[in-house]
Amino acid sequence: MSDGIIHCHFDYKEYYGRVLKATSDLKSNACVAPASPLPAFIRQALGKVHPEVISRYYGCGLVVPESLEGCRVLDLGSGSGRDCYMLSQLVGDKGHVTGIDMTQDQLEVAKKYLDYHMKEFSYKTPNISFVQGYIEALAEAGLQKDSFDIIISNCVVNLSPDKKRVLAEAYSILKDGGELYFSDVYCNGRLTNEIKNHKVLWGECIGGALWWKDLVHLAEEVGFSYPRLVTASTITVGNKELQDILGDFRFVSATYRLFKLPKGSSNPCRVIYNGGIMGVEDCFPFDCQYTFKAEEVTEVDGDLAKILSSSRFAEDFTFEPSGRGLCGVKAKSLVDPFELVLQLEKQNPGSTTRGCCSTQSASCCK
Protein backbone atom coordinates (compact mmCIF):
# COMPACT_ATOMS: atom_id res chain seq x y z
CA MET A 1 0.00 0.00 0.00
CA SER A 2 1.31 3.47 -0.89
CA ASP A 3 2.75 5.85 1.73
CA GLY A 4 0.04 8.42 0.87
CA ILE A 5 -2.77 6.01 1.65
CA ILE A 6 -1.10 4.91 4.88
CA HIS A 7 -0.67 8.56 5.95
CA CYS A 8 -4.36 9.26 5.28
CA HIS A 9 -5.32 6.22 7.33
CA PHE A 10 -3.17 7.45 10.21
CA ASP A 11 -5.20 10.67 10.25
CA TYR A 12 -8.47 8.70 10.28
CA LYS A 13 -7.28 6.44 13.07
CA GLU A 14 -6.47 9.50 15.14
CA TYR A 15 -9.84 11.13 14.39
CA TYR A 16 -12.05 8.08 14.94
CA GLY A 17 -9.94 6.43 17.60
CA ARG A 18 -8.94 9.32 19.84
CA VAL A 19 -10.58 12.62 18.81
CA LEU A 20 -14.09 11.19 18.76
CA LYS A 21 -15.17 9.60 22.01
CA ALA A 22 -18.92 9.67 21.40
CA THR A 23 -21.36 10.52 18.62
CA SER A 24 -21.91 13.94 20.20
CA ASP A 25 -18.32 14.90 19.25
CA LEU A 26 -19.16 14.96 15.53
CA LYS A 27 -19.19 18.42 13.89
CA SER A 28 -21.70 17.72 11.11
CA ASN A 29 -24.79 15.57 10.62
CA ALA A 30 -23.30 13.59 7.73
CA CYS A 31 -22.46 10.71 10.05
CA VAL A 32 -25.42 10.95 12.40
CA ALA A 33 -28.15 8.35 12.20
CA PRO A 34 -31.55 9.77 11.19
CA ALA A 35 -34.53 9.50 13.47
CA SER A 36 -36.57 7.48 11.00
CA PRO A 37 -38.61 4.44 12.03
CA LEU A 38 -36.94 1.04 11.82
CA PRO A 39 -38.64 -2.30 11.11
CA ALA A 40 -39.57 -4.18 14.27
CA PHE A 41 -37.15 -7.05 13.68
CA ILE A 42 -34.22 -4.64 13.28
CA ARG A 43 -35.22 -2.70 16.42
CA GLN A 44 -35.35 -6.00 18.29
CA ALA A 45 -31.88 -6.99 17.03
CA LEU A 46 -30.39 -3.60 17.93
CA GLY A 47 -31.97 -3.85 21.36
CA LYS A 48 -29.68 -6.77 22.15
CA VAL A 49 -26.48 -4.87 21.30
CA HIS A 50 -24.41 -3.69 24.27
CA PRO A 51 -24.81 0.04 25.07
CA GLU A 52 -21.07 0.79 24.86
CA VAL A 53 -20.89 -0.71 21.38
CA ILE A 54 -23.73 1.57 20.29
CA SER A 55 -22.33 4.71 21.95
CA ARG A 56 -18.91 4.22 20.30
CA TYR A 57 -20.39 3.69 16.84
CA TYR A 58 -19.95 6.59 14.36
CA GLY A 59 -21.62 5.18 11.28
CA CYS A 60 -24.48 6.93 9.53
CA GLY A 61 -27.77 5.15 10.00
CA LEU A 62 -28.24 1.51 9.11
CA VAL A 63 -27.41 -0.54 6.05
CA VAL A 64 -29.51 -3.69 6.11
CA PRO A 65 -30.04 -5.56 2.82
CA GLU A 66 -32.78 -8.14 2.52
CA SER A 67 -32.66 -11.94 2.59
CA LEU A 68 -29.69 -12.44 4.91
CA GLU A 69 -30.32 -15.80 6.57
CA GLY A 70 -27.43 -18.19 6.08
CA CYS A 71 -25.29 -15.62 4.24
CA ARG A 72 -21.63 -14.75 4.69
CA VAL A 73 -21.50 -10.97 5.20
CA LEU A 74 -18.56 -8.56 5.35
CA ASP A 75 -18.89 -5.13 6.97
CA LEU A 76 -16.35 -2.62 5.64
CA GLY A 77 -15.32 -0.21 8.37
CA SER A 78 -17.17 -2.06 11.12
CA GLY A 79 -16.06 0.31 13.89
CA SER A 80 -17.25 -0.73 17.33
CA GLY A 81 -19.25 -3.59 15.81
CA ARG A 82 -22.83 -2.37 16.17
CA ASP A 83 -23.94 -3.41 12.69
CA CYS A 84 -22.01 -6.67 12.90
CA TYR A 85 -23.78 -7.70 16.07
CA MET A 86 -27.13 -6.73 14.62
CA LEU A 87 -26.41 -8.67 11.39
CA SER A 88 -25.17 -11.64 13.40
CA GLN A 89 -28.74 -12.20 14.53
CA LEU A 90 -30.17 -11.83 11.01
CA VAL A 91 -27.81 -14.28 9.28
CA GLY A 92 -28.45 -16.86 11.99
CA ASP A 93 -26.19 -19.57 13.33
CA LYS A 94 -25.60 -20.96 9.83
CA GLY A 95 -24.38 -17.62 8.50
CA HIS A 96 -21.32 -15.59 9.40
CA VAL A 97 -20.42 -11.91 9.75
CA THR A 98 -16.92 -10.48 9.45
CA GLY A 99 -16.09 -6.91 10.42
CA ILE A 100 -12.95 -5.20 9.15
CA ASP A 101 -11.67 -1.91 10.52
CA MET A 102 -8.33 -0.11 10.56
CA THR A 103 -8.80 1.46 14.01
CA GLN A 104 -7.48 -0.60 16.90
CA ASP A 105 -9.39 1.41 19.51
CA GLN A 106 -12.69 0.65 17.78
CA LEU A 107 -11.86 -3.04 17.31
CA GLU A 108 -11.04 -3.37 20.99
CA VAL A 109 -14.57 -2.24 21.85
CA ALA A 110 -16.06 -4.71 19.33
CA LYS A 111 -14.00 -7.69 20.51
CA LYS A 112 -14.53 -6.87 24.18
CA TYR A 113 -18.20 -7.83 23.93
CA LEU A 114 -18.01 -10.87 21.63
CA ASP A 115 -18.74 -13.41 24.38
CA TYR A 116 -21.46 -11.16 25.80
CA HIS A 117 -23.33 -11.10 22.49
CA MET A 118 -22.97 -14.79 21.69
CA LYS A 119 -24.55 -15.55 25.06
CA GLU A 120 -27.24 -12.95 24.45
CA PHE A 121 -28.04 -14.49 21.04
CA SER A 122 -27.91 -18.07 22.43
CA TYR A 123 -25.23 -19.12 19.92
CA LYS A 124 -23.05 -22.06 20.97
CA THR A 125 -20.40 -21.16 18.39
CA PRO A 126 -19.54 -17.54 17.45
CA ASN A 127 -20.76 -16.57 13.98
CA ILE A 128 -18.84 -13.31 13.94
CA SER A 129 -15.19 -12.26 13.70
CA PHE A 130 -13.29 -8.98 13.58
CA VAL A 131 -10.19 -8.26 11.50
CA GLN A 132 -7.86 -5.28 11.57
CA GLY A 133 -7.02 -4.06 8.08
CA TYR A 134 -7.71 -1.59 5.31
CA ILE A 135 -10.69 -1.68 2.98
CA GLU A 136 -8.30 -1.13 0.06
CA ALA A 137 -6.39 -4.32 1.01
CA LEU A 138 -8.91 -7.02 1.88
CA ALA A 139 -6.72 -9.84 0.55
CA GLU A 140 -3.79 -8.62 2.68
CA ALA A 141 -6.09 -8.82 5.71
CA GLY A 142 -6.61 -12.52 5.01
CA LEU A 143 -10.04 -12.38 3.36
CA GLN A 144 -10.39 -14.99 0.62
CA LYS A 145 -11.53 -14.44 -2.96
CA ASP A 146 -15.08 -15.47 -3.90
CA SER A 147 -16.00 -16.04 -0.26
CA PHE A 148 -18.76 -13.54 0.65
CA ASP A 149 -22.40 -13.31 -0.38
CA ILE A 150 -22.85 -9.69 0.69
CA ILE A 151 -20.61 -6.76 1.54
CA ILE A 152 -22.06 -3.78 3.36
CA SER A 153 -20.52 -0.39 3.99
CA ASN A 154 -21.92 2.48 5.96
CA CYS A 155 -20.44 5.91 5.19
CA VAL A 156 -16.90 4.50 4.94
CA VAL A 157 -15.88 4.34 1.27
CA ASN A 158 -15.69 8.15 1.15
CA LEU A 159 -12.89 7.98 3.74
CA SER A 160 -10.65 6.07 1.34
CA PRO A 161 -8.24 7.99 -0.92
CA ASP A 162 -8.39 5.10 -3.45
CA LYS A 163 -12.04 4.30 -4.02
CA LYS A 164 -11.46 2.29 -7.20
CA ARG A 165 -9.22 -0.07 -5.26
CA VAL A 166 -11.90 -0.45 -2.58
CA LEU A 167 -14.43 -1.48 -5.23
CA ALA A 168 -11.94 -3.81 -6.92
CA GLU A 169 -11.11 -5.56 -3.64
CA ALA A 170 -14.81 -5.91 -2.84
CA TYR A 171 -15.48 -7.38 -6.29
CA SER A 172 -12.67 -9.89 -5.83
CA ILE A 173 -13.90 -11.38 -2.56
CA LEU A 174 -17.58 -11.53 -3.52
CA LYS A 175 -19.00 -14.79 -4.81
CA ASP A 176 -20.61 -14.80 -8.25
CA GLY A 177 -24.04 -13.24 -7.76
CA GLY A 178 -22.79 -11.44 -4.64
CA GLU A 179 -23.78 -7.90 -3.75
CA LEU A 180 -22.10 -4.75 -2.48
CA TYR A 181 -24.90 -2.92 -0.67
CA PHE A 182 -23.63 0.37 0.69
CA SER A 183 -24.57 3.85 1.79
CA ASP A 184 -22.29 6.82 1.40
CA VAL A 185 -22.01 10.56 0.80
CA TYR A 186 -22.01 11.90 -2.77
CA CYS A 187 -21.65 15.37 -4.21
CA ASN A 188 -22.95 17.16 -7.31
CA GLY A 189 -19.48 17.65 -8.82
CA ARG A 190 -15.79 16.91 -8.32
CA LEU A 191 -14.57 18.56 -5.11
CA THR A 192 -11.69 21.02 -5.01
CA ASN A 193 -8.33 20.09 -3.51
CA GLU A 194 -8.96 22.55 -0.67
CA ILE A 195 -12.03 20.58 0.39
CA LYS A 196 -10.38 17.19 -0.17
CA ASN A 197 -7.40 18.18 1.99
CA HIS A 198 -9.47 19.62 4.85
CA LYS A 199 -8.99 17.12 7.69
CA VAL A 200 -12.24 17.90 9.52
CA LEU A 201 -14.36 17.77 6.36
CA TRP A 202 -12.73 14.49 5.39
CA GLY A 203 -13.16 13.01 8.85
CA GLU A 204 -16.80 14.12 8.83
CA CYS A 205 -17.46 12.14 5.60
CA ILE A 206 -17.73 15.24 3.41
CA GLY A 207 -14.24 15.90 2.02
CA GLY A 208 -13.94 12.47 0.43
CA ALA A 209 -17.34 12.43 -1.23
CA LEU A 210 -17.41 11.19 -4.82
CA TRP A 211 -19.22 12.93 -7.62
CA TRP A 212 -22.03 10.42 -8.05
CA LYS A 213 -21.32 9.99 -11.77
CA ASP A 214 -17.77 8.89 -10.94
CA LEU A 215 -19.21 6.01 -8.92
CA VAL A 216 -20.95 4.79 -12.08
CA HIS A 217 -17.70 4.86 -14.04
CA LEU A 218 -15.62 3.21 -11.31
CA ALA A 219 -18.13 0.41 -10.82
CA GLU A 220 -18.12 -0.35 -14.54
CA GLU A 221 -14.31 -0.32 -14.71
CA VAL A 222 -14.07 -2.82 -11.85
CA GLY A 223 -16.67 -5.18 -13.33
CA PHE A 224 -19.78 -4.56 -11.24
CA SER A 225 -23.26 -4.21 -12.68
CA TYR A 226 -24.26 -0.57 -13.04
CA PRO A 227 -25.18 0.96 -9.66
CA ARG A 228 -28.85 0.72 -8.74
CA LEU A 229 -29.97 3.59 -6.51
CA VAL A 230 -32.09 2.50 -3.55
CA THR A 231 -32.51 5.64 -1.45
CA ALA A 232 -31.35 9.25 -1.38
CA SER A 233 -31.61 12.09 1.10
CA THR A 234 -30.12 15.55 1.51
CA ILE A 235 -27.17 16.20 3.80
CA THR A 236 -27.02 19.59 5.50
CA VAL A 237 -23.93 21.14 7.06
CA GLY A 238 -24.91 23.32 10.00
CA ASN A 239 -21.41 24.57 10.76
CA LYS A 240 -21.03 28.00 9.07
CA GLU A 241 -17.25 27.88 8.84
CA LEU A 242 -17.39 24.53 7.04
CA GLN A 243 -20.27 25.65 4.84
CA ASP A 244 -18.28 28.69 3.66
CA ILE A 245 -15.49 26.37 2.55
CA LEU A 246 -17.94 24.11 0.70
CA GLY A 247 -19.52 26.97 -1.26
CA ASP A 248 -22.08 25.79 -3.81
CA PHE A 249 -21.31 22.09 -3.53
CA ARG A 250 -24.31 20.01 -2.48
CA PHE A 251 -24.30 16.59 -0.86
CA VAL A 252 -26.63 13.64 -0.57
CA SER A 253 -26.65 10.41 1.30
CA ALA A 254 -27.36 7.57 -1.12
CA THR A 255 -27.64 3.81 -0.91
CA TYR A 256 -26.60 1.75 -3.94
CA ARG A 257 -26.68 -1.92 -4.93
CA LEU A 258 -23.80 -3.30 -7.03
CA PHE A 259 -23.74 -6.95 -8.12
CA LYS A 260 -20.99 -9.27 -9.29
CA LEU A 261 -22.68 -11.05 -12.20
CA PRO A 262 -21.63 -13.78 -14.62
CA LYS A 263 -20.51 -12.57 -18.03
CA GLY A 264 -22.96 -12.40 -20.92
CA SER A 265 -26.31 -10.76 -21.53
CA SER A 266 -29.76 -11.78 -20.31
CA ASN A 267 -33.17 -11.39 -21.88
CA PRO A 268 -35.99 -9.33 -20.40
CA CYS A 269 -38.54 -11.42 -18.56
CA ARG A 270 -41.53 -11.45 -16.26
CA VAL A 271 -40.93 -12.05 -12.57
CA ILE A 272 -43.31 -12.86 -9.74
CA TYR A 273 -42.18 -12.14 -6.19
CA ASN A 274 -43.28 -14.93 -3.85
CA GLY A 275 -43.36 -12.78 -0.70
CA GLY A 276 -40.90 -14.89 1.27
CA ILE A 277 -38.37 -12.27 2.40
CA MET A 278 -38.61 -11.27 6.07
CA GLY A 279 -39.65 -7.67 6.58
CA VAL A 280 -40.86 -7.14 3.00
CA GLU A 281 -43.35 -9.98 2.69
CA ASP A 282 -46.07 -7.96 0.97
CA CYS A 283 -43.90 -5.56 -0.98
CA PHE A 284 -40.19 -5.57 -1.82
CA PRO A 285 -38.75 -2.14 -2.79
CA PHE A 286 -35.67 -3.39 -4.63
CA ASP A 287 -34.52 0.08 -5.71
CA CYS A 288 -36.03 3.47 -6.50
CA GLN A 289 -37.30 2.21 -9.88
CA TYR A 290 -38.57 -1.28 -9.12
CA THR A 291 -40.93 -2.33 -6.36
CA PHE A 292 -42.19 -5.92 -6.37
CA LYS A 293 -45.59 -6.71 -4.87
CA ALA A 294 -46.17 -10.26 -3.76
CA GLU A 295 -47.80 -12.54 -6.36
CA GLU A 296 -47.93 -9.78 -8.99
CA VAL A 297 -46.27 -10.04 -12.40
CA THR A 298 -43.60 -7.42 -13.15
CA GLU A 299 -41.80 -6.94 -16.46
CA VAL A 300 -38.07 -6.40 -15.92
CA ASP A 301 -35.22 -5.59 -18.29
CA GLY A 302 -32.37 -8.00 -18.99
CA ASP A 303 -30.01 -6.41 -16.46
CA LEU A 304 -32.40 -6.78 -13.56
CA ALA A 305 -33.46 -10.25 -14.72
CA LYS A 306 -29.81 -11.30 -14.56
CA ILE A 307 -29.41 -9.81 -11.08
CA LEU A 308 -32.45 -11.56 -9.67
CA SER A 309 -31.71 -14.92 -11.27
CA SER A 310 -27.98 -14.95 -10.41
CA SER A 311 -28.12 -13.68 -6.83
CA ARG A 312 -29.45 -14.85 -3.47
CA PHE A 313 -32.88 -13.59 -4.59
CA ALA A 314 -33.30 -16.33 -7.22
CA GLU A 315 -35.44 -18.53 -4.94
CA ASP A 316 -37.69 -15.59 -4.05
CA PHE A 317 -38.92 -15.11 -7.63
CA THR A 318 -40.60 -17.09 -10.37
CA PHE A 319 -39.27 -16.29 -13.84
CA GLU A 320 -41.30 -16.36 -17.05
CA PRO A 321 -40.53 -15.26 -20.64
CA SER A 322 -41.34 -11.64 -21.35
CA GLY A 323 -44.72 -11.06 -22.93
CA ARG A 324 -43.23 -8.29 -25.07
CA GLY A 325 -40.51 -10.27 -26.80
CA LEU A 326 -36.75 -9.94 -26.41
CA CYS A 327 -36.69 -6.20 -27.16
CA GLY A 328 -39.93 -5.24 -25.49
CA VAL A 329 -38.61 -4.13 -22.09
CA LYS A 330 -36.15 -1.25 -22.25
CA ALA A 331 -33.50 -0.82 -19.58
CA LYS A 332 -34.38 2.03 -17.26
CA SER A 333 -32.05 5.01 -17.26
CA LEU A 334 -29.62 5.75 -14.44
CA VAL A 335 -31.14 7.89 -11.69
CA ASP A 336 -29.53 11.12 -10.52
CA PRO A 337 -29.73 10.98 -6.68
CA PHE A 338 -30.16 14.76 -6.48
CA GLU A 339 -33.16 14.57 -8.82
CA LEU A 340 -34.60 11.72 -6.77
CA VAL A 341 -34.35 13.85 -3.63
CA LEU A 342 -36.29 16.64 -5.37
CA GLN A 343 -38.98 14.19 -6.49
CA LEU A 344 -39.34 12.79 -2.98
CA GLU A 345 -39.44 16.27 -1.48
CA LYS A 346 -42.38 17.17 -3.74
CA GLN A 347 -44.19 14.01 -2.67
CA ASN A 348 -43.49 14.47 1.04
CA PRO A 349 -42.07 17.89 2.03
CA GLY A 350 -39.40 17.75 4.72
CA SER A 351 -38.86 14.00 4.40
CA THR A 352 -35.50 14.02 2.62
CA THR A 353 -33.30 16.11 4.89
CA ARG A 354 -31.31 13.88 7.19
CA GLY A 355 -27.82 12.67 7.90
CA CYS A 356 -26.15 9.83 6.05
CA CYS A 357 -27.51 7.24 5.56
CA SER A 358 -31.22 6.61 5.98
CA THR A 359 -32.92 3.23 6.13
CA GLN A 360 -36.05 4.80 4.69
CA SER A 361 -36.67 3.53 1.20
CA ALA A 362 -37.16 5.89 -1.71
CA SER A 363 -39.75 3.47 -3.02
CA CYS A 364 -42.98 2.85 -1.21
CA CYS A 365 -45.59 0.16 -1.51
CA LYS A 366 -49.12 1.42 -1.91
Secondary structure as UniProt FT lines:
FT   HELIX           3..14
FT   HELIX           15..19
FT   HELIX           23..25
FT   TURN            30..31
FT   HELIX           40..46
FT   TURN            47..48
FT   HELIX           51..55
FT   TURN            69..70
FT   STRAND          72..76
FT   TURN            79..80
FT   HELIX           82..91
FT   TURN            93..94
FT   STRAND          96..101
FT   HELIX           104..112
FT   HELIX           114..120
FT   TURN            121..122
FT   STRAND          128..132
FT   TURN            135..136
FT   TURN            138..142
FT   TURN            145..146
FT   STRAND          148..154
FT   HELIX           157..159
FT   HELIX           163..173
FT   STRAND          174..187
FT   HELIX           193..196
FT   HELIX           199..203
FT   TURN            204..205
FT   TURN            207..208
FT   STRAND          210..211
FT   HELIX           212..222
FT   STRAND          228..235
FT   HELIX           240..246
FT   TURN            247..248
FT   STRAND          251..259
FT   STRAND          269..273
FT   TURN            278..279
FT   STRAND          283..285
FT   STRAND          291..294
FT   STRAND          297..300
FT   HELIX           302..310
FT   TURN            312..313
FT   HELIX           314..316
FT   STRAND          317..321
FT   TURN            323..324
FT   TURN            326..327
FT   HELIX           337..347
FT   TURN            349..350
//
